[in-house]
Each structure stands twice: as structure tokens, then as C-alpha cells.
């Protein structure tokens, strides 16, 4: 029971970091790729947590097979992230198409192996072992092309995440440590990866540590309430009603509980940001102090006031204005 709750809490933290990273720069490919990658990892962790809360073992086939398929998706997303990282051209379709075909084939084989009672017997050698090697090689390439400490930290954590996961599923079963290794991967490795990579990315985009931590905790709390609320609704329905039409109707209604809780959380978030988070981050407080105030109607006065507000938010940064005709067509 406690292990399932811990897994759900970690999933909520991962989803919070993913949301923050995407919101920080939604048009930047690095942010979008990492955000989606973290969301998939968080969903996989939540799946494990929910199954453990339902009374299953974390290494049951009903848990490991869907997670293995999700890990294949995670591998593709990792390649999509690490090839252009940092700020280089994305992988072309010349390589993306065979990568997708390889991943789809591996997912099909994984499901077949699971149904046959031989999970990952061939997929480990046909996909996960070579894919882990590819990620290590691509990471080394990116490492050599950058000298930024933050970027190398991200690469190092991706190496750590993949080597830890591969060890848990490939070597640990041979040593009789499979369940313990999967728990360590679900809790320790996943949590460390979320926190380190997410914080490094946010710090590179002018988020203070205190501000990022506060926002992550807030979003993670909302996400955890959503997940636990939905799980509690399903559990109470199955425990307190007899199988039949009423139970089926209540189960359908239970699926709406997470949507309602998410909507409430989204509606409350701006108020929490103004009243709580702004007090932990001076830059955020400054932004809220001027956001929404109208600018003067006269052009020169509007430019002067906008410059003052931007400088106040950005710690006195110099503001330069360019005319549209002076901008490059690119």
C-alpha cells in the first residue's frame, strides 16, 4: 500500500516537472521533447502505483508488459530528445522511419511474449540492449559537442536512467533481485531523474530553485489529488456496490471524477500562484504586479512604460526595441 502511494507521488512530481518545462518554452524543441518524455515516464510510474494499490505485485505480467511497451515509447522519445540536444537539427525521417518500425516491431513481440508467459525473452536482445547502447553513444556525441555544465548534467542523467533501468530488467532477474530492482528503479532512479533534469532545464530558463520547487510541489499536489481521487472513486464503487448495472454506471461516473478534480485544480491555480508562489519568487511577484495594467495610449509613452515593466521583471535588463522593417526575414 505504502509503495503504491510513493509511486503515485513520484508520478505526480514527474508530471509537474514535465508541465513546468513545457510551459517555460512551449515552442522550444528541447523543452517539448523532455516534457513529453517525462509525461510518459510519469504515466508508467503511476500505472505501477495504481496496480500495487489494487493488490498486485509490481513485477506481475499485467504490470511489466504494459510498462515494457511504454519503455519502448520512452526509448523513441529519448532518441528524439538527445539527437538534437542541445539546440541542433532534429533527427531526419531517413532515420526516424526505421526507428519507428523497429519500435513497433519490438512492441508487438513484447505483447506476444507476455501472452506466451515468456516476458522479454527476445525483446531484451532485439531491442532494449542495442537501444541502450545507442542512447549511450548518442549521449557521448552530444556530450562532446557541448561544454555547458547544465547540458552535460542532462546527458549524464539520461545515461543513469537508462543504465539503471536496463540493469533492473536484464541483470537483476538473473540474480534473483528482480522485484527489489524494479522498486529501486521506480522510486529512486525515476525520482532522481525527474528532479535533476527538470531543475537543470528550469534553471537554464531563469527559474529560481525556490520558485521551481514551489511550483513543482503545487502542481504535483494537484496531480496527486486527481489520481487518488479517481482511484478512490473506483475503489469505493467496487467495494460498496454489488456487480450489476448500478456498479457499471457508477464506474463510468467514476471516470469523470479525475476530470472534475483537474478542472477545479486548474481554476484554483492562478489564485495559488498570486497568493502563495509569488511570495516565494521576487521576479514572479514583479510580473504579477504589472501584468494586466493598461499601457498609455500614446506610442512613445507606451514604449517607455513597457520598457520599465520589462526591466523591473528582468532585474534591470536592458530593453531594446526594433522596428519591423529592421528585422531579418528569417
C-alpha positions as CSV (number, residue, x, y, z in Angstrom):
1,X,0.0,0.0,0.0
2,X,2.7,2.5,1.0
3,X,4.8,1.6,-2.0
4,X,1.9,2.3,-4.3
5,X,1.3,5.7,-2.7
6,X,5.0,6.5,-3.1
7,X,5.0,5.6,-6.7
8,X,1.9,7.8,-7.3
9,X,3.6,10.7,-5.5
10,X,6.7,10.3,-7.7
11,X,4.5,10.2,-10.8
12,X,2.8,13.4,-9.7
13,X,6.2,15.1,-9.3
14,X,7.3,13.9,-12.7
15,X,4.1,15.2,-14.3
16,X,4.6,18.5,-12.5
17,X,8.2,18.9,-13.8
18,X,7.0,17.9,-17.3
19,X,4.3,20.6,-17.2
20,X,6.6,23.3,-16.0
21,X,9.3,22.5,-18.6
22,X,6.8,22.7,-21.4
23,X,5.2,25.8,-20.1
24,X,8.6,27.5,-19.7
25,X,9.2,27.4,-23.5
26,X,6.4,25.5,-25.4
27,X,8.0,26.4,-28.8
28,X,11.4,25.1,-27.9
29,X,12.0,21.6,-29.2
30,X,14.2,20.5,-26.2
31,X,11.5,21.5,-23.7
32,X,8.7,19.8,-25.6
33,X,10.7,16.6,-26.1
34,X,11.7,16.4,-22.5
35,X,8.2,17.3,-21.3
36,X,6.6,14.5,-23.3
37,X,9.3,12.1,-22.3
38,X,8.8,12.9,-18.6
39,X,5.0,12.6,-19.0
40,X,5.3,9.0,-20.4
41,X,7.7,8.1,-17.6
42,X,5.3,9.6,-15.0
43,X,2.3,7.7,-16.6
44,X,4.3,4.4,-16.4
45,X,5.2,5.1,-12.7
46,X,1.5,5.9,-11.9
47,X,0.4,2.6,-13.6
48,X,2.8,0.7,-11.3
49,X,1.5,2.6,-8.3
50,X,-2.2,2.0,-9.1
51,X,-1.6,-1.7,-9.7
52,X,0.2,-2.1,-6.4
53,X,-2.6,-0.3,-4.6
54,X,-5.0,-2.7,-6.2
55,X,-3.1,-5.6,-4.6
56,X,-0.9,-6.7,-7.5
57,X,2.9,-7.2,-7.4
58,X,5.0,-4.6,-9.2
59,X,6.5,-7.5,-11.2
60,X,3.3,-9.1,-12.3
61,X,3.0,-9.6,-16.1
62,X,-0.1,-7.3,-16.0
63,X,2.2,-4.5,-14.8
64,X,5.5,-5.3,-16.5
65,X,4.2,-5.9,-20.0
66,X,2.4,-2.5,-20.4
67,X,5.4,-0.9,-18.8
68,X,7.8,-2.6,-21.3
69,X,5.7,-1.3,-24.2
70,X,5.8,2.2,-22.6
71,X,9.5,1.9,-22.2
72,X,9.8,1.3,-26.0
73,X,7.9,4.5,-26.5
74,X,10.3,6.1,-24.0
75,X,13.3,4.9,-25.9
76,X,12.0,6.6,-29.1
77,X,11.3,9.8,-27.3
78,X,14.8,9.7,-25.7
79,X,16.4,9.4,-29.2
80,X,14.2,12.2,-30.4
81,X,15.4,14.3,-27.4
82,X,19.1,13.5,-27.4
83,X,19.9,13.6,-31.1
84,X,19.2,17.4,-31.5
85,X,20.2,18.2,-27.9
86,X,21.3,20.9,-27.3
87,X,19.8,23.2,-30.0
88,X,20.8,21.2,-33.0
89,X,18.8,19.9,-36.0
90,X,16.2,17.2,-35.2
91,X,16.6,13.6,-36.4
92,X,15.5,13.2,-40.1
93,X,13.0,10.8,-41.4
94,X,15.8,8.8,-43.0
95,X,16.5,7.5,-39.5
96,X,13.2,8.2,-37.8
97,X,11.2,5.9,-40.1
98,X,13.3,2.8,-39.4
99,X,13.4,3.7,-35.7
100,X,9.6,3.8,-35.6
101,X,9.4,0.5,-37.5
102,X,11.9,-1.1,-35.1
103,X,9.9,0.1,-32.0
104,X,6.6,-1.1,-33.4
105,X,8.0,-4.5,-34.1
106,X,9.5,-4.6,-30.6
107,X,6.2,-3.6,-29.0
108,X,4.3,-6.4,-30.9
109,X,6.9,-9.0,-29.9
110,X,6.7,-7.8,-26.3
111,X,3.0,-8.4,-26.2
112,X,3.3,-11.8,-27.8
113,X,6.0,-12.8,-25.3
114,X,3.8,-11.7,-22.4
115,X,0.9,-13.7,-23.6
116,X,3.1,-16.8,-24.1
117,X,4.4,-16.5,-20.5
118,X,7.9,-15.6,-21.6
119,X,8.2,-11.9,-21.0
120,X,11.1,-10.1,-22.7
121,X,12.8,-13.3,-23.7
122,X,13.8,-12.0,-27.1
123,X,13.0,-8.3,-26.8
124,X,15.8,-7.7,-24.4
125,X,18.3,-8.8,-27.0
126,X,16.5,-7.5,-30.1
127,X,15.6,-4.0,-28.7
128,X,16.5,-3.0,-25.2
129,X,20.2,-4.0,-25.2
130,X,21.0,-2.3,-28.6
131,X,18.8,0.7,-27.8
132,X,20.5,1.3,-24.5
133,X,23.9,1.2,-26.4
134,X,22.6,3.6,-29.0
135,X,21.4,6.0,-26.3
136,X,24.8,5.9,-24.6
137,X,26.6,6.5,-27.9
138,X,24.3,9.4,-28.9
139,X,24.7,10.8,-25.4
140,X,28.5,10.7,-25.8
141,X,28.2,12.5,-29.1
142,X,26.1,15.3,-27.5
143,X,28.5,15.4,-24.6
144,X,31.5,16.1,-26.9
145,X,29.6,18.8,-28.7
146,X,28.8,20.9,-25.6
147,X,30.9,22.3,-22.8
148,X,27.9,23.6,-20.8
149,X,27.7,22.0,-17.3
150,X,23.9,22.0,-17.3
151,X,23.7,20.3,-20.7
152,X,26.2,17.7,-19.7
153,X,24.2,17.1,-16.5
154,X,21.1,16.3,-18.5
155,X,23.0,13.9,-20.7
156,X,24.6,12.2,-17.6
157,X,21.2,11.7,-16.0
158,X,19.8,10.2,-19.2
159,X,22.7,7.7,-19.1
160,X,22.0,7.0,-15.5
161,X,18.3,6.4,-16.1
162,X,18.8,4.0,-19.0
163,X,21.6,2.0,-17.4
164,X,19.7,1.7,-14.2
165,X,16.5,0.6,-16.0
166,X,18.3,-1.9,-18.2
167,X,20.2,-3.4,-15.2
168,X,16.9,-3.8,-13.3
169,X,15.2,-5.8,-16.1
170,X,18.2,-7.6,-17.7
171,X,20.7,-8.4,-14.9
172,X,18.6,-8.3,-11.7
173,X,16.3,-11.3,-12.7
174,X,19.4,-13.4,-13.2
175,X,20.5,-12.6,-9.7
176,X,17.1,-13.1,-8.0
177,X,16.7,-9.4,-7.3
178,X,14.1,-8.5,-9.9
179,X,11.3,-7.1,-7.7
180,X,13.8,-5.1,-5.5
181,X,15.5,-3.7,-8.6
182,X,12.2,-2.7,-10.2
183,X,11.2,-0.9,-6.9
184,X,14.5,0.9,-6.9
185,X,14.1,1.9,-10.5
186,X,10.5,3.0,-9.9
187,X,11.3,5.1,-6.9
188,X,14.9,6.1,-6.6
189,X,16.1,6.3,-10.2
190,X,12.9,7.8,-11.6
191,X,12.6,10.5,-8.8
192,X,16.3,11.5,-9.1
193,X,16.0,11.8,-12.9
194,X,12.8,13.9,-12.7
195,X,14.3,16.3,-10.1
196,X,17.8,16.7,-11.6
197,X,16.9,17.1,-15.3
198,X,13.8,19.1,-14.6
199,X,15.6,21.5,-12.3
200,X,18.5,22.0,-14.6
201,X,16.2,22.8,-17.5
202,X,14.2,25.2,-15.5
203,X,17.3,26.9,-14.0
204,X,18.6,27.4,-17.6
205,X,15.4,29.4,-18.3
206,X,15.7,31.8,-15.3
207,X,13.6,29.9,-12.8
208,X,14.9,30.2,-9.3
209,X,15.4,27.0,-7.3
210,X,12.8,28.1,-4.7
211,X,10.3,29.1,-7.3
212,X,10.7,25.9,-9.3
213,X,10.4,23.8,-6.2
214,X,7.3,25.6,-5.0
215,X,5.6,25.3,-8.4
216,X,6.5,21.6,-8.7
217,X,5.1,20.9,-5.3
218,X,1.9,22.8,-6.1
219,X,1.3,21.0,-9.5
220,X,2.4,17.6,-8.0
221,X,-0.2,18.1,-5.2
222,X,-2.9,18.8,-7.7
223,X,-1.9,15.8,-9.9
224,X,-1.8,13.5,-6.9
225,X,-5.3,14.6,-5.8
226,X,-6.5,13.9,-9.3
227,X,-5.0,10.4,-9.4
228,X,-6.0,9.4,-5.9
229,X,-9.5,10.9,-6.3
230,X,-10.1,8.8,-9.4
231,X,-8.6,5.7,-7.8
232,X,-10.7,6.2,-4.6
233,X,-13.9,6.6,-6.6
234,X,-13.3,3.3,-8.5
235,X,-12.3,1.5,-5.3
236,X,-15.3,2.6,-3.3
237,X,-17.6,1.7,-6.2
238,X,-16.2,-1.8,-6.4
239,X,-16.2,-2.3,-2.6
240,X,-19.6,-0.9,-1.7
241,X,-21.8,-2.0,-4.6
242,X,-22.7,-5.4,-6.0
243,X,-21.8,-6.3,-9.6
244,X,-24.5,-5.3,-12.0
245,X,-25.9,-2.4,-13.9
246,X,-25.7,0.1,-11.0
247,X,-22.0,-0.7,-10.4
248,X,-21.2,-0.3,-14.1
249,X,-23.0,3.0,-14.2
250,X,-21.1,4.2,-11.1
251,X,-17.8,3.0,-12.6
252,X,-18.5,5.1,-15.7
253,X,-19.3,8.0,-13.5
254,X,-16.1,7.5,-11.5
255,X,-14.1,8.2,-14.7
256,X,-15.4,11.7,-14.5
257,X,-14.0,12.4,-11.1
258,X,-10.4,13.0,-12.3
259,X,-11.7,15.4,-14.9
260,X,-13.7,17.3,-12.3
261,X,-10.7,17.5,-9.9
262,X,-8.4,18.6,-12.7
263,X,-10.8,21.3,-13.7
264,X,-11.0,22.5,-10.1
265,X,-7.2,22.5,-9.8
266,X,-6.8,24.4,-13.0
267,X,-9.3,27.0,-11.8
268,X,-7.6,27.4,-8.4
269,X,-4.0,27.6,-9.8
270,X,-4.0,31.3,-10.7
271,X,-5.1,32.2,-7.2
272,X,-2.5,30.0,-5.6
273,X,0.2,31.5,-7.9
274,X,-0.7,35.0,-6.9
275,X,-1.2,34.4,-3.2
276,X,1.4,31.8,-2.5
277,X,4.0,31.3,-5.3
278,X,4.5,35.0,-5.9
279,X,5.7,35.4,-2.3
280,X,8.5,32.8,-2.9
281,X,9.8,34.4,-6.1
282,X,10.5,38.1,-6.4
283,X,10.5,38.0,-10.2
284,X,7.1,36.3,-10.3
285,X,5.8,38.9,-7.8
286,X,7.0,41.7,-10.0
287,X,5.4,40.2,-13.1
288,X,2.0,39.9,-11.3
289,X,2.5,43.5,-10.0
290,X,2.4,44.9,-13.6
291,X,0.5,42.2,-15.5
292,X,-2.8,43.3,-16.9
293,X,-2.3,47.0,-16.2
294,X,-3.1,49.0,-19.4
295,X,-0.3,50.8,-21.3
296,X,-0.6,54.5,-22.2
297,X,-2.4,55.3,-25.5
298,X,0.5,57.4,-26.9
299,X,3.2,55.3,-28.7
300,X,6.3,56.7,-27.1
301,X,4.8,56.7,-23.6
302,X,3.6,53.1,-24.1
303,X,7.1,52.0,-25.2
304,X,8.7,53.8,-22.2
305,X,6.2,52.2,-19.8
306,X,6.7,48.7,-21.3
307,X,10.5,49.1,-21.1
308,X,10.2,50.0,-17.4
309,X,8.0,47.0,-16.7
310,X,10.2,44.5,-18.6
311,X,13.3,45.9,-16.8
312,X,11.6,45.6,-13.4
313,X,10.7,41.9,-14.1
314,X,14.1,41.1,-15.5
315,X,16.3,42.6,-12.8
316,X,17.1,45.8,-14.7
317,X,17.9,44.1,-18.0
318,X,18.4,46.5,-20.9
319,X,15.4,46.6,-23.3
320,X,15.9,47.2,-27.0
321,X,13.1,47.9,-29.5
322,X,13.4,47.2,-33.2
323,X,11.1,48.3,-36.0
324,X,9.6,45.5,-38.1
325,X,11.5,46.7,-41.2
326,X,14.8,46.3,-39.3
327,X,14.2,42.6,-38.5
328,X,15.7,39.8,-40.6
329,X,13.1,37.9,-42.8
330,X,14.3,34.7,-41.3
